[in-house]
Amino acid sequence: MSSQILLGSRPTYRRRRRVVAIVAALAISLPAAGCSDGGARADSDDTFVYLSSRGLVTEWDPARSYSDEVVALSNTYETLTRYNAGSGKTEGVLATRWTSSKDRRTWTFTLRDNVRFHSGRPLTAQAVKASIDRTMRLKASASYVWDPVRSITPIGKRKVRFELSRPAQLDIIASATYAAWIYEVSDAKDYYKANARGTGPYMVTSWNPSSENEVQLTAFKDYWGGWRTNQYKNVVFQAVPQASTEAQLMRSGEGTYTGGMPPQLLDTLRGRPDLRVYERPSWQTLIGLMNTQKKPLDDIRVRQAVANALDYQELVKASRGALVASDGVIPKGMFGHTTTLDLPGDQDRARKLLKEAGYGPGSGRTITLEMTYPAGEDTVRTLGDLMKAQLRPFGIDLKVEGLAWASAQWPRAKKKNVNERQDIFVMWWWPDDPEPLSYFRNVFRTEKEISYNLAYYSNPELDRLIDSVGALTATDPDDAVRTYRTMQEIIIRDAPQLFLGTNTYQRVLAGDVKGFVDNPAYANVVFVHDLTHH
Amino acid sequence: MRARGARGGRTALVLALGGAGAIVLVALLAPVLAPYPEDATGAAETAQLLRPPSAAHWFGTDELGRDVFSRVLYGARIGPVVAVAVVTVSLVVGTVIGVVAGYFGGWIDELLMRLTDVFLAVPALLLALALATVLAPGPVGLTVALTVTWWPWYARLVRGETASVVGRPYIEACRALGLGHRRTLVRHVLPNASTPLLVQASTDVGGVLLVASGLSFLGLGPQPPTPDWGLMVEQSQNYFTTHWWLGTFPGAAIMLVAGVCFLLGDVVRDRFDPRHVPRPTQRA
């Protein structure tokens, strides 16, 4: 953990000492290159160590969780179904069977037998209803996925009937990454905090937000799926801000999984017998949201100019394998994806637009834009520096700032005063459920209370399409595809978003892990119970 | 026979002055010397990412394809300038406060020295860190943050020297002759108190450079794409194991310049500090 020592080097009180500390700090960096990797593979073989570049938990309530903690909560809570991105089908988890009426307005799910909550109480139809009712009532997170549901009726102990107000593919909705967990309901304060109230294979044993081992999970003995000897009995989520430290932990066998290694370090881990690199295209897009309410990006011409001024091919090149160019709002492999959109990237047009808006070289006016990204995202940082270089000839001064996601970047974007918010907000976006709707519904639909519409964008026409496209998908898929195209064209025209690229997942796992499947429908989630090791 | 120490001193003097001169020249002539001056000011060349050192790029290229050699040369215009600025401003502020306190004594002395103590009470690096975090990140903010933490040392030093000079007969003679305070201070007190100050200041430049680079390393100094050495070392962290040239050259530049500064400080001390007598290693 050399970087931790560096950053945390305590100020000493005497002057001479201070100087020495800094010399030492600079010197440490060199020998760090040659650190040993002779450490034995993790002594606690039963522990799966998940490394991530930043702290995870922003919210414990399964009905409100809407951020990075999903990777932990997906191991403690379960959904009725799970989407298999490989086969394009839903599979049963807490439900074993489901049927729907022809008009797709009535759905009946049959629950699995012998499922118990962590408290020991059995899973019943009543509990499923209570949990989804609460999620819908709180209207937080991705609860909107349940919008079509008018009523939930338990039938006996093991059947649940859903009556919908409009046609919908409820088995897919029930597999959503967020807001679809089944949990025990209580409105007691801190009921969910650092606790698992679900049915999942793991329970929470500790949560120390500021410590290195942020979250620790341990096996739930009565899990319905049972336990075999070579499964992981413990899961630790470690926040490691420095990618080089992450690589070191992987090499020494102290880490079992890391998800976002910068390319130059990834290269050093390839071909090692004790590690395996998995790569696959994902549904995770890197987007820049432009503040449509603040000068100068409130001017549509300036937004279009910024979008056109960037050279996306160069960005992809500089990412060295971490990104492929985006084809639009909807990533490849997902319903509604198309390659025929007219995407920005026309530099002459950028110049013309800037001139019209009264900016650009020769106008004597510089545009200063402040762009924030989640600190610890190394590739994004490099891209930010490159974007700065690309925008400079256009008379645009881009200030790139890496801010801690949970404590700075996101809260700042939600400040009351528009002028205290950033100009461009860069983040990864992944879908709430395996449908393209959340790329629009959550990011671009008019929001009263700011959540993820961090472009602060509002367009009634787009809102209307967003509200209708869900039902269309269930009844007339062709029409839905056309609607999604129109929606993407609107976004491209109004330019609240920069299409920076689509992530290629590059995961590094300990070589002895078996059964790993990278499912883009559950971004960055490792379902640890599915894995074995020897 | 002359003392060996003195001869060694001359070599050091030549080295120190030569080194300092070279740094000043590099800083001044960076646009002429740098093969790719635009790389220092924010260009990017994605066709040449992370190339190792070669004839075209002596120090290789970085993660945005920029020439590291050019950036290191331009770096001479940032860190060293900040260091000199910090020491100069601290010196002026500290001297004024120290001389006034030492000369007038009494409640003025008490007031100024307690004020100085307030600043000294907070660990200097911590104070600099806190200030740099609050101020706009950049060379100016960095200079201000370091100056605020550095001047009290000079104030203390000057105050002590002044107080010791003030009691001497020739100052009393000045008073007896009816010289004004200002004339006494500037013509008689200050010159006699300045030697240790000069010695301290010259030694400090190197130290300030290291601290400034440290703060840059923590992201509190100049921001990308400024070719600041500390910042370059920081940005190269994740490349040390794979692309050694990104951090090594700016790191070496910091070391070299700090080394020259310390050497210069030593030379100045040898020359001017009457209390520092070169060890008598005379041969008979």
Interface residues (C-beta under 8 A of the other chain):
Chain A: S3 L6 L7 P11 T12 Y13 R15 R18 V19 A21 I22 V23 A25 L26 S29 L30 A32 A33 Q242 A243 S244 A247 P262 Q264 L265 D267 T268 E314 K317 A318 R320 D378 T382 G384 D385 L386 K388 A389 Q390 R392 K399 V400
Chain B: G42 A43 A44 T46 L49 L50 E63 L64 P123 A124 L125 L126 L129 W153 G207 L210 V211 S213 G214 F217 L218 Q223 P224 P225 V233 S236 Q237 N238 Y239 F240 T241 T242 H243 W244 G247 T248 G251 I254 M255 A258
